[in-house]
Amino acid sequence: MEARSDSELDRRTLLKGVTAGAVGAGVATAMTVEAPEAAAQDKGAVRDPNLHTEAIKFKSGEDMISGFVARPRAAGKYGTVILIPDIFGMTDYARETAAQIAQAGLACLVVDFYTRAGQPPADFAALREFVPKNAPDRQIVGDGLAGVAYMKKQSFTNGKYGVTGFCMGGRITLLLAASSPDVVAASPYYGPVRAANPVQMSAIEMTDKIRGAVQGHYGATDMNPKPDDVRAFYEKLKETNPHGEYFIYQGAGHAFHSYSRPSFNAEAAATAWGRTLAFFQKHLK
């Protein structure tokens, strides 16, 4: 059965600002989810006394990489999420997002993929030139794999690993899922699925290597990736993996989840984040 187009989706769902495609059944599905109160906004999760947070370092090849870990303070073993930040790297937004994951009863490691290069430039144009030279995809994927290896050694993890990321981190999310058999759940946010330069890897060419479940979140007005590229990726994923789904949010563009940027879309962010947390709770607990 072919997936329905956006125009065939339930009108009430479109008015709520979200369309969805379920890869597993090959049918687009329309769902409405109430936005959780704490989703997608800075509500001080990093200051939650019920959480343990700390800056850590872990080895990746010959290098020591910086990271940030958030987890419930209560003793126990928790499913683990590796978080790959957006192009701005290790920011308060990345730490807050990790803490929100911990509030959902999971452990989270944020990977600082700029550790080797130092502080990235604040100017966005300069930053786009900085990334290919200092943080190529294969290097970040290697750091993500090293992050999984580090978390495997921690007494508070239960042996189930997921990954999420935003913008370029969304692309790395898919690449890491294709590179590690340990990743059982991946939730990319608006990550480009095609390579734009020689140092990028093309996620759409690696769909046959993704074995875990995938739940992707994308903006309808985003130009990279465009909705057509998103649909192409998940259609190809469906050929070898029945555990994929994606959501395209009407009225939302690139970086709609980032509360610190003008692109923030509160409704889309909250709905998407609620789905992501439920997705990880299902697959990692």
CORWO-V823477 format. One line per field, one symbol per residue. ss: DSSP state (H for helix, E for strand, - for the rest). psi: psi as a letter, one per 20 degrees, with the letter a starting at -180 (. if undefined). burial: # if it has 24 or more other C-alpha atoms within 12 Angstrom, else .. Layout:
# CORWO-V823477
ss: ???
psi: ???
burial: ???
This chain:
# CORWO-V823477
ss: -----HHH--HHHHH---EEEE----E-----------------HHH---EEEEEEEEEE--EEEEEEEEEE-----EEEEEEE-------HHHHHHHHHHHH---EEEEE------------HHHHHHHHHHH--HHHHHHHHHHHHHHHH----EEEEEEEEEE-HHHHHHHHHHHH---EEEEEEE-------------HHH-HHH---EEEEEEE-------HHHHHHHHHHHH-----EEEEEE----------------HHHHHHHHHHHHHHHHHHH-
psi: pqpqrhiiqphhhhhikpqqpohgijppqpqppppqhjpjqokkhijoiiqpqqprqqpocjqppqrppprqhqqrpqqpppporaiibnrhgggggghhghhjkrqpoppnijghiapqqhphghhhhgghhimqghgggghghhgggghhiqijqjjpprqrrpchhhghghhhhiipihoippnqolppiqpirhiqqohijjhiiohrqpoqpqphjqinqqhhhghgghghhhhiojlqqqppopiqbqkiioijqhipoggggggghhggghghhghi.
burial: ..#..#..#....#.#########.#######.....#####..##....###...####....########.....#######################################...#..........##.###################...#########################.##############....#####.#################.##.#.##########..###################.....#################.###
